[in-house]
Amino acid sequence: MRVISGKYKGKKLNGFNLNGTRPTMDRVKESLFAIINPYLKGSVCLDLFAGSGALGIEAVSNGASSIVFVDNSPNAIKILKENTNKIDENVEIVLSDYKKYLKTTSKKFDIIFLDPPYDRHLISKAINYILENNLLNDGGLLVCEYESEIINCSLQVIKEKSYGGKNIKIFQK
């Protein structure tokens, strides 16, 4: 697993075998970042179910000014610290349950990545917390990766794509 484009292109990322995670395939990442690239420059991002941090690291590699990684696994946090070593942008790593983080943070974000474990069906719940707590800036994006979840959201869908068993849906506020 590696960073596929931008400032950190080629950087090796650990954690492809992290328990409870499944890495985003390079072709899915390429397509996803081609879609959101116009929104990345100077953006403040949240990688909510961070795992190895591949999506958030790709975001800062392509122009995001800061990233907050949130995961509830101590093993994921250890991998995140390894993977974000030598990244110049503002990086914050938080060991927390997603609900607790969303209920207690006062930060607002331009782009929020939601890629929870597929079998947990947490995207709609996370979106509800995000919107209830007004954590997404106007014009901001929710980038969702999922398998078969039905996502209920009042925001506008700007892109929807399927890659075999993986689906990407991007909402804009």
N, C-alpha and C positions, 0 to 999 in steps of 0.2 A: 504494500500500500504506500502511495506517495502523493505528494502535491502535484497536480497536473498542469497548473498554469500560474502565471504571475511571478511576483518577486521571489517566492520560495519554490518555484518549479523544480521538481526532482527531489525535494526533501523527503527522505524516508520517514514514514510514520509507523510507529509501533502500535500494537493492539488489534490487529486484524483478527486475532483469535480470542479476543476478550470475551469472557463468559457473558451471555445475555445480549451480545451485540452482533450485528452483521454489517460489514462495511458496505458503503455505497460504491457500486461498480464505477470504474473510471468513465465509461461511456455515459452513464447516468449523470455523474458529476459534471462532465464536459457539457452536456446538454443543459443541465440545470444552471450552471454558471454562465452559459451563453445567454440564457433568458434574463437572469437577474443582474448581469454585468452593468447595465446603465444605472443601477441603483446603488452600486457598491462604493463608489468613490466617497470617502469621508464618512461612511455610515457607521452607526453604532449597532452592533449585532449581539444577539443572544443565541447560543447553541444549547437548547434546553435539555435535551436528553443526549448529552455530548458524547458519551462513549470515548472513543479515541480522539475526538475533536477534529476529525477530518473535514467536516463541512465548515466549521468556524475558522480553521487554519486556512482553508482554501479561500474563504472570504477575506481575511486580512492579506493573504498573498495577492489578491486582486483589488486591493484598494480600500477595504474597510479600515476605519481608524481605530476601532476597538472591538473587543469581543469578550463576552462573559460566557464561560462554560459552566454548565450546571449538570451534575450527575449525582446519583445517590449511592454509587459504588466506590468504596475506598480504592479498589483496584483500578477503576477507570480514572480516578483522580491521580493516582500514581503515574499512569500512562500519559495522561494529559500534561502533567508537569514535565515528563520526558519529551513529549512531542512539541511543546511550546518553548522549550529551551532554545535560546538564540533567536527568538522572534522579537522584533523591535517594537511592534505596535503594543498598545495598552491591552494587556491580557489579565483577566481575573478568572480564577478557578474557584468554584464554590461546591463544596460537598453538601448536598441538600436534596430533599424530596422536591419534586417540581412544584407541588401545590404550596408547600411552605415558602419556597423561594418567590413564587408569583404573588403570594399574599403579603409578603413582607418587603419586597423591593420597592424602592421609590424611583428607580431608573426607568427611562423610556427608551424604546428601541426603534430603529429604522427597519431592521430585518430580524425576524425570529425564525430560527430553524427548529422544526418539530419532527423528529425522527425517533419516536419511542419504540420499544420492543413491539413488534407487530401483533403478538398475541394478547396484548393488554388493552388495545383500543382506547388510547388515552388522548388522541388528538383533539376531539371535540371538547373533552373536559378541559384540556389545557387552553384551548381557544377561549372558552367561556371565562376562565380566570384572567386571561390576558385582556379581554375586552371589558370585563367587570372592573378591573383595576386600572384601566386606561394606560396600558404599558406599551402600546404600539402608536408611534407618531402618525399624524395624518400623512397619507401617501405611502406609509410603511407596508412592508410585505410580511406575510406568513408563508413560509415555505414548508410544505408538508410532504413527507415521504412515508408511504404506507403500503400494505398489501391489499386488504379487502375491507377496510374500515369505511363506514358511511360517515362522512364528515358534515356536521351541521354547523353552518356559519353564515352570518348575515353579510359578510364582506363580499366584494366582487371577485369572482374567479377571473384571473388574467391569463392563466395558462394551466392546461391539464394534459398530462402525457403518461403513457403506459410503456413500460419496458419489461415485457414478460410478466413476471409476478410482482414487479415493483411499480408503484404509481407515484407520480409527483403531481401535486396540486398547489398552485400559488394564488394566494388571495391578496388583495390590496385594500387598504383602508382609505 
